[in-house]
Amino acid sequence: MRNLQPDRLVRKDRRTFLGVAGLASLGALVRVDARQAAPPDVWREADAILRRIAAPTFPNRTFDVTQFGARPDEADATPAFRAAIDACHAAGGGRVLVPRGRFTTGPIVLRSNVNLHLDDGAVIAFSRDANAYLPVVRTRWEGTELLNYSPFIYAYDQTNVAVTGGGTLDGQADAEHWWPWRTRANARDGARARLVAMAAEGLPVERRLFGDGSFLRPSFIQPYRCTNVLIEGVTIVNSPMWEVHPVLCTNVIVRGLTIRSHGPNNDGCDPESCRDVLVERCRFDTGDDCIALKSGRNADGRRLNRPIENVIVRDCEMKDGHGGVVIGSEISGGARNIFVERCRMDSPRLDRVLRFKTNAERGGTIERVAMRDVTVGEVAEAIVAADFYYEEGDTGAFTPVLRDVDVRGVTSRKSKHAFLLRGYARSPIADVRVTDCTFDGVADADVIEHVHDLVLTNVRQNSQMRNARISK
């Protein structure tokens, strides 16, 4: 096999040239027979994962919050929600019903065997008074455990919990409420830096006391250490921070959600250190990542050492956001067995399709990630992006690993790059297989640094067919 030189390429137009020369100038580029033997079927594991995932079931009992004192458009309904949930749990489980109307409340704490169900036309509006979310609870904030404001909907160490229905969850966050906290928390001597330092020093979680005056925004929905979780059907708007954030959970289904929230750090769905997760038929229009899979930040992620694993994402629609499906950056516990299929992504304000973000402070091993049959209209940056220089970059002692990525049947009409891959010389991004894909409208040459075995098979980029194995 012979090396290809840029001056021997056919120059049909500038974009064709960029699509080919950008690859050919990357060091070792070798022609690959398009008929080469396919790797093992990585999707067999996805089938096994799906067989394990099942929605929780609930007894046929209904507890209407209005029967416990909740009134639409009137006073704080927090006591009524609490009473209805307690009664449902005490009876052995069932459905806590929120009928049509707008109900204002503080935090809602779910208990085992309780399904919080919003009828069509029901709105739960969450209080803008931060004091309503005290006392503090054990939670995880950007990948680090602490005691902080309660998430808006919270469950800790429960089994069989759900939020379902056709209603709306309104966080009431905006430019004057919750969102401005980001600047204060992220200041040099702010709570974010103090929390990371506490974790690095090994301070026990019970002594990482934040809450009042810390300006660390709560997540919207956070089941924590729960088993059998279902979040289905509802619309989520105006979130303070991350919208759906299950942590250390097993058997999680996120289905049929509509998420519209454009505040800072408004990730749509962030399963963290969870196992056996299905995200399907959701619509995302967000101010940050649409879906971000996580496993803890730096020392605290390594302390718990729990990967995000066995995740299926399918049949979702992504509009605005930093990334369609993202792994990281809080990924110190690792990620494995991630499968994405049949999604649609399209927006000039959606930056990337599949993104990996980590660095030498985070570390972690990311492996066995597969994407297939994804249709992309336009993204601002790249189809596949992996950057080991995210935020702190190469400043730590925990070298990240990214390997075994399989991308098939992805089509896109417009992007700046097809690939933006930046590993380390001591830890190159390894074994990335891209097969039967079409990337049109690619404006600039790809960025590929410290990559071992990027294998292109039947990849059409700006009308130029590519079959190549690239290492640099």
N, C-alpha and C positions, 0 to 999 in steps of 0.2 A: 504494500500500500504506500502511496506517495503523499507528500504534503502538498496542499494547495496554496498557491501564491496569489496575492490580491491582483497582480497585474495580468493574470490569466483568466480572470473572471469576466463573464459577459456583463456589460454595462448597459442594461436596457433603459434605466432611468436612475435618478439619484436614490430613490427608496430601495430599488432592487439592489443597487450597489451597496448601500448601507446594510441591508439585511444579510449580505453575503460577506462583504469585506470586514464588517464588524466581527464576524466569527472567524474568518480566515486569518486575521492578524493576531489571533490570541495564543500563538505558540503552537503546541501540538494539535493539529486538526487532521483527522484521518477519515477517508471515505469509509462508510459502513454499508455493507450489502443490506438493502431494504428487506431482504428475505431472511435476515439472520434470525436465529431461534429466539422466540419471545421468552422473557423471564417468567418465572412461576406466576400463576394467577394470584396477584396480591389481594384480589377482591374476595377470595374464599374466606378470609378472616372476617370481612365485613358481614358475610352471611351468618357466620357463627355469632357475631356480636348481636345482630338483629334478632336472632332466635332467643337470646337471653333477655332482651329488653321487653318489659310489659308494663302497661299502665296500671296504676293502683285502682282498686275497686272500693266502693263505699256503700254502706247500707242505705236502703231506700227510706231515709228519714230527712226531713227538711226543717231547718230552724231559720225562720225569716227574721232578719235583724230588726224589722219594724216592730215585731212582737216583743223585742227586748228594749224598746225605747228609742230606736233610731228614727229620725224624721228628716225627710228631704228638705234641703235648703234651710235648715234650722241649726240648732246648737251642735256642739261637738258630739259626734256619735261614737267616740272611742269606748266609753263604758258599754254601750250596746253591742258593739262588735266583740268586745271581750267576753261579755256574758253569753252571747250566742255561741261563740266558739267553745267556751267552757262547758256549756250545756250539751252541745253536740258531742264533744269528746267524752263527757261523763256517761252519755247514753250509749257509747260504743261506736260513735262515728256517724257520719252522714254528710248532708249538704247544708252549709250556711248560706242562705239565699240573700242576695242584695237585689231588691226589685228596682224597677225603673225610677229614676230620680237621681239627684246629686246629693251625696252624703259626704260630709267633711269629718275627717278623723285624724288621729295621730297614728302611731305604729300599730300594725296588726300582727299579732303573734299567733301563728298556726300551731296546732297540736295534732298528735297522731290521729289518723282516720278522719280528718276534717278536709272537706272540699269547699273552699270559698268560691261561690258561684255568682257571677254577675249576669243578671238578665240583660237582654238587649235594651239599650237606653239607660242602663245603670251607670253612674259615674261615682267612683270613689276619689274624692279630692283630698290630698294629704296636706296637713297643716304646714304653713310656712314658719311656724314658731319652733325654732330648734330645740327649745326646752321640752317640747312634747316628746322628743325622742330620747329623753333621759328617764331612768338611769341608764348608764352605759351597759353594753352587752359585749360578749366575746364575738369578735368579727375579724375579717381580714380586709386590709386596706392596701391596695396596690401590692398584693402578694405578701404582706407582713401581718401576723396576728397581733391583736391589741384589744383593749377595751375602749369602745367608742360609741358614738350615737347609734341607736338601733336602726337597722335598715327599715324601710317603710313597711315591707312585708317580710317577716322573719320567722324562721323555725330553727330550733337547735336540738339536735339529737332526737328527731322524731321519725316515725315510720308512716308511710301512706299519707302524704299531704298533697294538696292540689290548689291551684287557682285556675278557674275555668270560666267560660261563658262568652257572651258577645258584647259585654260592656267595656268601659274605659277606666283605666287607672291614670289619674292626672297628678303628677308630682308637683305641679304649680311652681316649678323652678323657672327663673327667667334672669334677665340681666341685673335685676335688683335683689333676687332671692336665690340663695344657694350658689349660683354660678360664680359670683364674685369671690367666693371663698378660695377659689383655686389660687389666685395671686397671693393671698396671705399665707396659705398653707405651704406654698412652694417657695417662699422667701428663703434667703440663705440660712437664717436662723429659725425658720418656720417648723411647724409640726412634722412635715414630711421628712425633713433631714433628721430631726430628733428621733423619729420612729425608726428610721433605717439604722441610725447609730445605736439605738437600744438593742436592736436585733443583732447587730454585729458584735456587740459586747456580751451577748448571751443573757441579757436581762430577762427574767421570767415574764411570761405574758401578763400575769396578774399585776405586775408593776409597770406595765406600759399603759398608763392611765391617761386617756385623752378626753374626748367629749367637749364639755363646755370650754369655749375659748380657743380650741385647737384649730378650728376651721377645716377639719377633715370631713368632707361630705360623705353621707351614707349612700350605700347602694340602694336601689329600688326594691328588688326582690332578692332575698338571700336565704335559701335553705342551707343550713350549716350542719354537717355531719348527719345528714338525713338519708334514708333509704326509701325508694319508691316515691319519686317526685314527678308530678305532672303540672305543667303550666301551658294552658291551651286556650286559644281563641280570643283572648282579650287584646285590646289596643292599649299601648303604653305611650304616654306623651309627657314632655316637660320633666325629665328626670334630673335629679341633682348631679348624678354621676353615672356609674355603670347601671344598666337596666336590669338584666337577668343574670344573677351571679351566684349560681350554686357552688358551694365550696365543700370539698371532702365528702361528696355524696356518691351514692351508688344507685344505678337504675333511674336515670333522669330522662324525661321526655319533655321537649319544648316544641310545641306544635301549633301552627296556624296563627301565630302572633302577628300583629301589625305594630311596628315600633317606629315612632317619629319623634325624634328629640335631637336638637342640634346644639346643645350646650357643650362646654368643654368636657373632655373625657366621657362623652356620652356613648360608650360602647353599647351595642345592642344586646349581645348574649356572650357572657364570659364564664363558661364552666371552668372551674379551677380545681386541680387535684381531684377530679372526679373520675369515675369508672363506669363504663357502659352508659353512653349518652347518645340520644337521638334528637337532632334538631331538624325539623322538616316543615315545609310549606309556610315559612315565615317571610315577612316583608320588612326590610330594614331600610331606613332613611335616617342616618345618624350623623352626629358631630365627630365621631371617632370611628374605631373599627366596627364593622357590622357584627362579625363574630370573631372573638379572640380567645384562644385556648391557652390556659395558663396553669402554672404549678408552683407558684411561690417565688419570692424575690430573694436572691442572694443568700445570706446565712440562714434566714428563716425558712426559705424553701428547702435548703439542704437539711435543716434540722428535722423537718417533717418528712422529707424525702418521699413524697407521694406524687407520682406523675399524673398528668392528664392522659388518659388512655381509653382506647376502645370507643371512639367517637364517630358517629355517622351524621353527616350534614347532607341533606338532599332536598331538591325541589324548592329552594329558597330564591327570593329576589332581593338583590342588593342595589340600592341607588347610591346616595351620597355616603361617604365614609372614607377613612384612611386606608382601609383594606376590606376586601370581601370576606375572605377567610384568612385569619392571621394566627400564627403560633408564636407566643411571646407577648411582651418581652419578659414578663415575670414567669420564667420557665426553668428555674434552677432545679426543680424536681424532675424535669424531663418530660417528654411527650412521645407517645408511640401508638401505632395503630389508629391513624386518623384517615377517614375516608369522606370524600366530597364528591357529589354527583348531581347532575341535572339541575344546576343552578343557572340563573340569569343575572348578569351584572351589566349595568350601563349607566354611566353618568360622567360628565367632565369633572365632577367633584368627587369621584371615586378614584383613589390613587392607584390601587394595586388589586390584582385578582387573588393570588396566593402569596402570602408574605410570611417570612420567618425573621424575627428580630431578637437578637441576643447579643452578648458581648462577654468579655473575660471577667466581669464582675458577676454576671448571672450564671455562666457555665450551663450545664445541663446537656443531655443527649436527646436529640430529636431524630426519630427514625420511623420508617415504615409509614410514609404519608402518601396517599394516592388521591388523585383528582381525575374525573372523567366526565365527558359529555357536558361541559360547561360552555354556555353561549355568552360572549362578551360583545357589547356594542363598543363603548368607549371607556378607557381608563386613562388617567393623567400620566402615570409613570410606567409601570411594567406589568407584564402578565405573571411572571414568577420572579419574586424578589427575595433575596436572603442577604442580610447585612450583619456581619459580626462586629461592625463598628458602630452599632446603634448606641446612642447616648455616650456612656463612659468609654466605649470602644475597647482597645487592647491595653487596659490599665490594671487588670486584676490577675489573680493566680488560678482562675477556674476556666480553663479552655473549653469553649463550647464545641459540640460535635453535631453535625447535620449530615445524615446519610439516608440512602434508600428512599428516594422520592420518585413517584411514578405519575406522569401527567399524560392523559390520552384524550383525544377527541375534543380538545378545546379550540374554539374559534373566536377570533376577535377582529374587529373592524378598524380600531384606531388605538394606538398607544405610543408613548415616547420610545420605550424599549420593549423588546420581547422578554429579555432576561437581564436582571441586575443581580449578580451573584458575587459577593465579596467575602471570602473566607480568610483564614490565616495560613501563612506558609507552613506552620507546624500542625495545622488542623484544617486541611482543605475540605471544602464542601464536596461530598463524594457520592457517586452513583445516582445521578439524576437522569432519569429516562423520560424523554418527551417523544410521543408517538402519535402519528395521524392527527396532527394539529395544523391549523391554518391561522397565521398571524398577518393580517393586512394592515396597511396604513401605519407601519412602524417608521417613526420619523428619524430616529437616531440609532447609531450602532450600539450593540449590547455592551454592557459592562461586566466583564468576567475576570475575577482575580482569585487565584488560589482555589481552583476547582479541579477535581480529579474525576474524569469520566462523566462528562455531560454528553449523553448519547441521544442524537437526533435521528429519528427514523420516520421517513415520510412527513417531514415538517415543511410546510410551504410558508415562506416568509416573503411578503411583498412579491408574490408570484414566482419566486425562485424556490425550487424544490431542494431540500437539504437532507442528506443522509451523512452523518458525521459523528465521530467520537472526539471530544475536545477535552484536553487537559492543559492547565496552565497554572 
